[in-house]
């Protein structure tokens, strides 16, 4: 087993780097450091998501770095996204009902 390490750099160009064995890194298109000091600036540098694509997020894809991958959704993912939208809409409607009930 090789102990050679690879360097993963933050896509946000902040200078954060982690050095890990390749077997400890999960594949992603972009890696972000998530630094409390400047992580929000790094996240802002992610490219815009093309229409119709979804962005998958892998927490701790490379040590504490999060991995991001843009992909076309398959049928199962599309159905899952639709169910999630329906749950969100129902929750928002319920909150509006509860808010109106407490006002009046």
N, CA, C and O atoms as a GROMACS GRO file, in nm:
protein
  416
    1UNK      N    1   0.085  -0.119   0.000
    1UNK     CA    2   0.000   0.000   0.000
    1UNK      C    3   0.089   0.124   0.000
    1UNK      O    4   0.180   0.137   0.081
    2UNK      N    5   0.061   0.214  -0.091
    2UNK     CA    6   0.141   0.334  -0.105
    2UNK      C    7   0.101   0.438  -0.002
    2UNK      O    8  -0.017   0.458   0.028
    3UNK      N    9   0.203   0.504   0.053
    3UNK     CA   10   0.174   0.610   0.149
    3UNK      C   11   0.194   0.747   0.086
    3UNK      O   12   0.198   0.848   0.156
    4UNK      N   13   0.207   0.751  -0.048
    4UNK     CA   14   0.224   0.877  -0.118
    4UNK      C   15   0.100   0.964  -0.096
    4UNK      O   16  -0.013   0.915  -0.096
    5UNK      N   17   0.124   1.091  -0.077
    5UNK     CA   18   0.014   1.183  -0.051
    5UNK      C   19  -0.008   1.276  -0.169
    5UNK      O   20   0.084   1.304  -0.246
    6UNK      N   21  -0.131   1.324  -0.181
    6UNK     CA   22  -0.164   1.423  -0.283
    6UNK      C   23  -0.212   1.548  -0.211
    6UNK      O   24  -0.263   1.541  -0.099
    7UNK      N   25  -0.196   1.660  -0.276
    7UNK     CA   26  -0.243   1.788  -0.219
    7UNK      C   27  -0.376   1.825  -0.283
    7UNK      O   28  -0.391   1.821  -0.405
    8UNK      N   29  -0.472   1.862  -0.199
    8UNK     CA   30  -0.601   1.912  -0.245
    8UNK      C   31  -0.607   2.059  -0.206
    8UNK      O   32  -0.595   2.094  -0.089
    9UNK      N   33  -0.625   2.143  -0.306
    9UNK     CA   34  -0.631   2.288  -0.283
    9UNK      C   35  -0.775   2.336  -0.284
    9UNK      O   36  -0.858   2.282  -0.358
   10UNK      N   37  -0.805   2.435  -0.203
   10UNK     CA   38  -0.938   2.494  -0.201
   10UNK      C   39  -0.964   2.563  -0.335
   10UNK      O   40  -0.880   2.640  -0.383
   11UNK      N   41  -1.080   2.535  -0.395
   11UNK     CA   42  -1.118   2.594  -0.523
   11UNK      C   43  -1.132   2.747  -0.510
   11UNK      O   44  -1.121   2.820  -0.609
   12UNK      N   45  -1.158   2.793  -0.388
   12UNK     CA   46  -1.178   2.936  -0.365
   12UNK      C   47  -1.050   3.018  -0.372
   12UNK      O   48  -1.054   3.139  -0.353
   13UNK      N   49  -0.938   2.953  -0.400
   13UNK     CA   50  -0.809   3.020  -0.415
   13UNK      C   51  -0.765   3.098  -0.291
   13UNK      O   52  -0.700   3.202  -0.301
   14UNK      N   53  -0.803   3.045  -0.173
   14UNK     CA   54  -0.767   3.112  -0.048
   14UNK      C   55  -0.631   3.068   0.004
   14UNK      O   56  -0.577   3.128   0.097
   15UNK      N   57  -0.576   2.964  -0.057
   15UNK     CA   58  -0.445   2.916  -0.014
   15UNK      C   59  -0.452   2.794   0.078
   15UNK      O   60  -0.348   2.737   0.111
   16UNK      N   61  -0.570   2.753   0.119
   16UNK     CA   62  -0.582   2.636   0.206
   16UNK      C   63  -0.555   2.509   0.124
   16UNK      O   64  -0.605   2.493   0.012
   17UNK      N   65  -0.474   2.422   0.182
   17UNK     CA   66  -0.436   2.297   0.117
   17UNK      C   67  -0.436   2.186   0.221
   17UNK      O   68  -0.396   2.208   0.336
   18UNK      N   69  -0.483   2.067   0.183
   18UNK     CA   70  -0.468   1.950   0.269
   18UNK      C   71  -0.388   1.846   0.192
   18UNK      O   72  -0.401   1.834   0.070
   19UNK      N   73  -0.307   1.772   0.263
   19UNK     CA   74  -0.226   1.666   0.205
   19UNK      C   75  -0.274   1.534   0.261
   19UNK      O   76  -0.269   1.510   0.382
   20UNK      N   77  -0.322   1.446   0.172
   20UNK     CA   78  -0.382   1.319   0.213
   20UNK      C   79  -0.339   1.206   0.119
   20UNK      O   80  -0.297   1.229   0.006
   21UNK      N   81  -0.350   1.082   0.170
   21UNK     CA   82  -0.335   0.967   0.081
   21UNK      C   83  -0.452   0.969  -0.016
   21UNK      O   84  -0.564   1.005   0.021
   22UNK      N   85  -0.427   0.930  -0.139
   22UNK     CA   86  -0.531   0.932  -0.242
   22UNK      C   87  -0.653   0.850  -0.201
   22UNK      O   88  -0.765   0.886  -0.237
   23UNK      N   89  -0.632   0.744  -0.126
   23UNK     CA   90  -0.744   0.658  -0.083
   23UNK      C   91  -0.837   0.729   0.015
   23UNK      O   92  -0.949   0.684   0.038
   24UNK      N   93  -0.792   0.839   0.074
   24UNK     CA   94  -0.872   0.914   0.171
   24UNK      C   95  -0.952   1.028   0.107
   24UNK      O   96  -1.025   1.100   0.176
   25UNK      N   97  -0.938   1.044  -0.026
   25UNK     CA   98  -1.004   1.153  -0.097
   25UNK      C   99  -1.118   1.097  -0.180
   25UNK      O  100  -1.097   1.007  -0.262
   26UNK      N  101  -1.239   1.149  -0.160
   26UNK     CA  102  -1.353   1.111  -0.243
   26UNK      C  103  -1.360   1.207  -0.362
   26UNK      O  104  -1.339   1.327  -0.347
   27UNK      N  105  -1.388   1.153  -0.476
   27UNK     CA  106  -1.386   1.230  -0.600
   27UNK      C  107  -1.490   1.342  -0.600
   27UNK      O  108  -1.604   1.324  -0.557
   28UNK      N  109  -1.448   1.459  -0.649
   28UNK     CA  110  -1.537   1.575  -0.665
   28UNK      C  111  -1.476   1.667  -0.770
   28UNK      O  112  -1.357   1.659  -0.799
   29UNK      N  113  -1.558   1.753  -0.827
   29UNK     CA  114  -1.507   1.850  -0.924
   29UNK      C  115  -1.441   1.968  -0.855
   29UNK      O  116  -1.343   2.023  -0.904
   30UNK      N  117  -1.496   2.008  -0.741
   30UNK     CA  118  -1.445   2.123  -0.667
   30UNK      C  119  -1.433   2.085  -0.520
   30UNK      O  120  -1.516   2.009  -0.468
   31UNK      N  121  -1.333   2.136  -0.454
   31UNK     CA  122  -1.317   2.117  -0.309
   31UNK      C  123  -1.309   2.256  -0.244
   31UNK      O  124  -1.236   2.343  -0.291
   32UNK      N  125  -1.385   2.274  -0.136
   32UNK     CA  126  -1.382   2.401  -0.063
   32UNK      C  127  -1.344   2.375   0.081
   32UNK      O  128  -1.386   2.276   0.141
   33UNK      N  129  -1.264   2.466   0.137
   33UNK     CA  130  -1.209   2.448   0.271
   33UNK      C  131  -1.313   2.466   0.383
   33UNK      O  132  -1.302   2.402   0.487
   34UNK      N  133  -1.411   2.551   0.362
   34UNK     CA  134  -1.512   2.574   0.466
   34UNK      C  135  -1.458   2.650   0.586
   34UNK      O  136  -1.513   2.639   0.696
   35UNK      N  137  -1.352   2.724   0.567
   35UNK     CA  138  -1.292   2.802   0.676
   35UNK      C  139  -1.394   2.898   0.736
   35UNK      O  140  -1.470   2.962   0.664
   36UNK      N  141  -1.393   2.909   0.868
   36UNK     CA  142  -1.483   3.004   0.934
   36UNK      C  143  -1.446   3.148   0.898
   36UNK      O  144  -1.532   3.235   0.891
   37UNK      N  145  -1.319   3.171   0.875
   37UNK     CA  146  -1.273   3.306   0.845
   37UNK      C  147  -1.309   3.352   0.704
   37UNK      O  148  -1.348   3.467   0.684
   38UNK      N  149  -1.297   3.264   0.606
   38UNK     CA  150  -1.319   3.307   0.468
   38UNK      C  151  -1.392   3.205   0.382
   38UNK      O  152  -1.395   3.218   0.260
   39UNK      N  153  -1.451   3.103   0.442
   39UNK     CA  154  -1.522   3.000   0.366
   39UNK      C  155  -1.634   3.052   0.280
   39UNK      O  156  -1.657   3.002   0.170
   40UNK      N  157  -1.705   3.155   0.330
   40UNK     CA  158  -1.814   3.211   0.250
   40UNK      C  159  -1.762   3.276   0.122
   40UNK      O  160  -1.830   3.276   0.019
   41UNK      N  161  -1.640   3.331   0.126
   41UNK     CA  162  -1.581   3.389   0.007
   41UNK      C  163  -1.541   3.280  -0.092
   41UNK      O  164  -1.553   3.297  -0.214
   42UNK      N  165  -1.493   3.168  -0.040
   42UNK     CA  166  -1.456   3.056  -0.126
   42UNK      C  167  -1.580   2.999  -0.194
   42UNK      O  168  -1.578   2.970  -0.314
   43UNK      N  169  -1.688   2.985  -0.118
   43UNK     CA  170  -1.812   2.930  -0.175
   43UNK      C  171  -1.865   3.019  -0.285
   43UNK      O  172  -1.922   2.970  -0.383
   44UNK      N  173  -1.848   3.149  -0.272
   44UNK     CA  174  -1.896   3.244  -0.374
   44UNK      C  175  -1.821   3.225  -0.507
   44UNK      O  176  -1.870   3.269  -0.611
   45UNK      N  177  -1.705   3.159  -0.505
   45UNK     CA  178  -1.627   3.139  -0.627
   45UNK      C  179  -1.667   3.013  -0.704
   45UNK      O  180  -1.614   2.987  -0.812
   46UNK      N  181  -1.760   2.934  -0.648
   46UNK     CA  182  -1.810   2.820  -0.724
   46UNK      C  183  -1.877   2.872  -0.851
   46UNK      O  184  -1.947   2.973  -0.846
   47UNK      N  185  -1.857   2.806  -0.964
   47UNK     CA  186  -1.921   2.854  -1.086
   47UNK      C  187  -2.072   2.838  -1.077
   47UNK      O  188  -2.121   2.751  -1.005
   48UNK      N  189  -2.146   2.921  -1.150
   48UNK     CA  190  -2.292   2.907  -1.149
   48UNK      C  191  -2.332   2.770  -1.203
   48UNK      O  192  -2.265   2.714  -1.290
   49UNK      N  193  -2.439   2.719  -1.152
   49UNK     CA  194  -2.488   2.588  -1.192
   49UNK      C  195  -2.562   2.601  -1.325
   49UNK      O  196  -2.657   2.678  -1.335
   50UNK      N  197  -2.521   2.527  -1.428
   50UNK     CA  198  -2.592   2.534  -1.556
   50UNK      C  199  -2.738   2.489  -1.540
   50UNK      O  200  -2.767   2.403  -1.457
   51UNK      N  201  -2.828   2.545  -1.619
   51UNK     CA  202  -2.969   2.507  -1.610
   51UNK      C  203  -2.988   2.357  -1.629
   51UNK      O  204  -2.929   2.296  -1.718
   52UNK      N  205  -3.071   2.299  -1.543
   52UNK     CA  206  -3.102   2.158  -1.552
   52UNK      C  207  -3.008   2.067  -1.475
   52UNK      O  208  -3.039   1.949  -1.455
   53UNK      N  209  -2.894   2.120  -1.431
   53UNK     CA  210  -2.799   2.037  -1.356
   53UNK      C  211  -2.825   2.052  -1.206
   53UNK      O  212  -2.889   2.148  -1.162
   54UNK      N  213  -2.773   1.958  -1.130
   54UNK     CA  214  -2.780   1.964  -0.984
   54UNK      C  215  -2.638   1.957  -0.930
   54UNK      O  216  -2.547   1.905  -0.996
   55UNK      N  217  -2.619   2.010  -0.812
   55UNK     CA  218  -2.487   2.009  -0.748
   55UNK      C  219  -2.494   1.918  -0.626
   55UNK      O  220  -2.568   1.944  -0.531
   56UNK      N  221  -2.416   1.813  -0.630
   56UNK     CA  222  -2.407   1.722  -0.516
   56UNK      C  223  -2.295   1.770  -0.424
   56UNK      O  224  -2.191   1.818  -0.470
   57UNK      N  225  -2.319   1.755  -0.294
   57UNK     CA  226  -2.221   1.799  -0.195
   57UNK      C  227  -2.181   1.679  -0.110
   57UNK      O  228  -2.267   1.606  -0.060
   58UNK      N  229  -2.052   1.660  -0.095
   58UNK     CA  230  -1.998   1.551  -0.014
   58UNK      C  231  -1.922   1.615   0.103
   58UNK      O  232  -1.815   1.674   0.084
   59UNK      N  233  -1.978   1.602   0.223
   59UNK     CA  234  -1.914   1.658   0.341
   59UNK      C  235  -1.788   1.578   0.371
   59UNK      O  236  -1.788   1.455   0.363
   60UNK      N  237  -1.680   1.646   0.406
   60UNK     CA  238  -1.552   1.583   0.438
   60UNK      C  239  -1.502   1.493   0.326
   60UNK      O  240  -1.456   1.381   0.351
   61UNK      N  241  -1.511   1.541   0.203
   61UNK     CA  242  -1.464   1.464   0.088
   61UNK      C  243  -1.312   1.449   0.088
   61UNK      O  244  -1.258   1.350   0.038
   62UNK      N  245  -1.244   1.546   0.145
   62UNK     CA  246  -1.098   1.543   0.157
   62UNK      C  247  -1.063   1.610   0.290
   62UNK      O  248  -1.048   1.732   0.298
   63UNK      N  249  -1.051   1.528   0.394
   63UNK     CA  250  -1.033   1.580   0.531
   63UNK      C  251  -1.154   1.669   0.562
   63UNK      O  252  -1.268   1.623   0.552
   64UNK      N  253  -1.130   1.794   0.599
   64UNK     CA  254  -1.241   1.884   0.633
   64UNK      C  255  -1.296   1.958   0.512
   64UNK      O  256  -1.394   2.032   0.524
   65UNK      N  257  -1.236   1.939   0.394
   65UNK     CA  258  -1.285   2.003   0.272
   65UNK      C  259  -1.414   1.935   0.226
   65UNK      O  260  -1.426   1.813   0.232
   66UNK      N  261  -1.508   2.015   0.181
   66UNK     CA  262  -1.630   1.962   0.122
   66UNK      C  263  -1.607   1.949  -0.028
   66UNK      O  264  -1.539   2.032  -0.088
   67UNK      N  265  -1.663   1.844  -0.088
   67UNK     CA  266  -1.651   1.823  -0.232
   67UNK      C  267  -1.782   1.855  -0.302
   67UNK      O  268  -1.889   1.822  -0.253
   68UNK      N  269  -1.772   1.920  -0.416
   68UNK     CA  270  -1.890   1.959  -0.495
   68UNK      C  271  -1.877   1.901  -0.635
   68UNK      O  272  -1.770   1.909  -0.696
   69UNK      N  273  -1.986   1.843  -0.686
   69UNK     CA  274  -1.988   1.787  -0.820
   69UNK      C  275  -2.117   1.826  -0.889
   69UNK      O  276  -2.226   1.806  -0.836
   70UNK      N  277  -2.104   1.883  -1.009
   70UNK     CA  278  -2.221   1.920  -1.090
   70UNK      C  279  -2.253   1.802  -1.182
   70UNK      O  280  -2.164   1.746  -1.246
   71UNK      N  281  -2.381   1.766  -1.188
   71UNK     CA  282  -2.419   1.651  -1.270
   71UNK      C  283  -2.561   1.665  -1.321
   71UNK      O  284  -2.641   1.741  -1.267
   72UNK      N  285  -2.590   1.589  -1.426
   72UNK     CA  286  -2.727   1.583  -1.477
   72UNK      C  287  -2.803   1.484  -1.392
   72UNK      O  288  -2.755   1.372  -1.370
   73UNK      N  289  -2.922   1.520  -1.342
   73UNK     CA  290  -2.997   1.427  -1.258
   73UNK      C  291  -3.056   1.312  -1.340
   73UNK      O  292  -3.101   1.331  -1.453
   74UNK      N  293  -3.053   1.193  -1.281
   74UNK     CA  294  -3.120   1.080  -1.345
   74UNK      C  295  -3.268   1.084  -1.303
   74UNK      O  296  -3.309   1.173  -1.228
   75UNK      N  297  -3.347   0.989  -1.350
   75UNK     CA  298  -3.492   0.989  -1.323
   75UNK      C  299  -3.520   0.981  -1.173
   75UNK      O  300  -3.608   1.051  -1.124
   76UNK      N  301  -3.446   0.898  -1.101
   76UNK     CA  302  -3.467   0.884  -0.957
   76UNK      C  303  -3.439   1.014  -0.883
   76UNK      O  304  -3.514   1.053  -0.793
   77UNK      N  305  -3.329   1.081  -0.921
   77UNK     CA  306  -3.295   1.207  -0.855
   77UNK      C  307  -3.398   1.315  -0.888
   77UNK      O  308  -3.433   1.396  -0.802
   78UNK      N  309  -3.447   1.317  -1.011
   78UNK     CA  310  -3.549   1.414  -1.051
   78UNK      C  311  -3.675   1.396  -0.968
   78UNK      O  312  -3.734   1.494  -0.922
   79UNK      N  313  -3.717   1.270  -0.949
   79UNK     CA  314  -3.835   1.243  -0.867
   79UNK      C  315  -3.812   1.284  -0.722
   79UNK      O  316  -3.901   1.339  -0.658
   80UNK      N  317  -3.693   1.258  -0.672
   80UNK     CA  318  -3.659   1.296  -0.534
   80UNK      C  319  -3.662   1.448  -0.516
   80UNK      O  320  -3.712   1.498  -0.416
   81UNK      N  321  -3.609   1.520  -0.614
   81UNK     CA  322  -3.611   1.666  -0.608
   81UNK      C  323  -3.753   1.719  -0.610
   81UNK      O  324  -3.785   1.815  -0.540
   82UNK      N  325  -3.840   1.657  -0.690
   82UNK     CA  326  -3.980   1.700  -0.696
   82UNK      C  327  -4.048   1.677  -0.561
   82UNK      O  328  -4.124   1.762  -0.514
   83UNK      N  329  -4.023   1.561  -0.499
   83UNK     CA  330  -4.081   1.535  -0.366
   83UNK      C  331  -4.031   1.637  -0.265
   83UNK      O  332  -4.108   1.684  -0.181
   84UNK      N  333  -3.904   1.671  -0.271
   84UNK     CA  334  -3.847   1.769  -0.178
   84UNK      C  335  -3.912   1.906  -0.198
   84UNK      O  336  -3.940   1.977  -0.101
   85UNK      N  337  -3.935   1.944  -0.323
   85UNK     CA  338  -4.003   2.072  -0.350
   85UNK      C  339  -4.145   2.072  -0.294
   85UNK      O  340  -4.190   2.173  -0.239
   86UNK      N  341  -4.213   1.960  -0.307
   86UNK     CA  342  -4.350   1.949  -0.254
   86UNK      C  343  -4.351   1.957  -0.101
   86UNK      O  344  -4.439   2.022  -0.044
   87UNK      N  345  -4.256   1.893  -0.036
   87UNK     CA  346  -4.246   1.900   0.110
   87UNK      C  347  -4.216   2.043   0.153
   87UNK      O  348  -4.276   2.093   0.248
   88UNK      N  349  -4.125   2.109   0.083
   88UNK     CA  350  -4.092   2.249   0.114
   88UNK      C  351  -4.215   2.338   0.098
   88UNK      O  352  -4.243   2.421   0.186
   89UNK      N  353  -4.288   2.323  -0.011
   89UNK     CA  354  -4.408   2.404  -0.035
   89UNK      C  355  -4.512   2.382   0.074
   89UNK      O  356  -4.575   2.476   0.121
   90UNK      N  357  -4.531   2.256   0.114
   90UNK     CA  358  -4.628   2.225   0.220
   90UNK      C  359  -4.584   2.287   0.352
   90UNK      O  360  -4.668   2.339   0.427
   91UNK      N  361  -4.456   2.283   0.381
   91UNK     CA  362  -4.404   2.343   0.505
   91UNK      C  363  -4.423   2.494   0.506
   91UNK      O  364  -4.461   2.551   0.609
   92UNK      N  365  -4.396   2.559   0.395
   92UNK     CA  366  -4.413   2.704   0.386
   92UNK      C  367  -4.561   2.741   0.402
   92UNK      O  368  -4.595   2.838   0.471
   93UNK      N  369  -4.648   2.664   0.339
   93UNK     CA  370  -4.791   2.689   0.353
   93UNK      C  371  -4.836   2.671   0.498
   93UNK      O  372  -4.915   2.751   0.549
   94UNK      N  373  -4.786   2.568   0.564
   94UNK     CA  374  -4.821   2.544   0.705
   94UNK      C  375  -4.773   2.658   0.794
   94UNK      O  376  -4.845   2.701   0.884
   95UNK      N  377  -4.652   2.707   0.768
   95UNK     CA  378  -4.602   2.821   0.846
   95UNK      C  379  -4.689   2.945   0.827
   95UNK      O  380  -4.717   3.017   0.923
   96UNK      N  381  -4.733   2.969   0.703
   96UNK     CA  382  -4.819   3.084   0.676
   96UNK      C  383  -4.952   3.071   0.748
   96UNK      O  384  -5.005   3.169   0.801
   97UNK      N  385  -5.007   2.950   0.751
   97UNK     CA  386  -5.134   2.926   0.822
   97UNK      C  387  -5.116   2.951   0.971
   97UNK      O  388  -5.199   3.017   1.034
   98UNK      N  389  -5.009   2.898   1.028
   98UNK     CA  390  -4.983   2.916   1.170
   98UNK      C  391  -4.960   3.063   1.205
   98UNK      O  392  -5.006   3.110   1.309
   99UNK      N  393  -4.890   3.133   1.120
   99UNK     CA  394  -4.863   3.276   1.143
   99UNK      C  395  -4.994   3.355   1.140
   99UNK      O  396  -5.016   3.442   1.223
  100UNK      N  397  -5.080   3.324   1.043
  100UNK     CA  398  -5.209   3.393   1.031
  100UNK      C  399  -5.299   3.361   1.150
  100UNK      O  400  -5.373   3.447   1.197
  101UNK      N  401  -5.292   3.239   1.198
  101UNK     CA  402  -5.374   3.195   1.312
  101UNK      C  403  -5.333   3.271   1.440
  101UNK      O  404  -5.418   3.307   1.521
  102UNK      N  405  -5.205   3.295   1.457
  102UNK     CA  406  -5.156   3.365   1.576
  102UNK      C  407  -5.182   3.515   1.572
  102UNK      O  408  -5.188   3.580   1.677
  103UNK      N  409  -5.197   3.569   1.453
  103UNK     CA  410  -5.226   3.713   1.439
  103UNK      C  411  -5.373   3.743   1.469
  103UNK      O  412  -5.408   3.844   1.529
  104UNK      N  413  -5.455   3.653   1.426
  104UNK     CA  414  -5.597   3.684   1.430
  104UNK      C  415  -5.668   3.618   1.538
  104UNK      O  416  -5.789   3.636   1.553
   0.00000   0.00000   0.00000
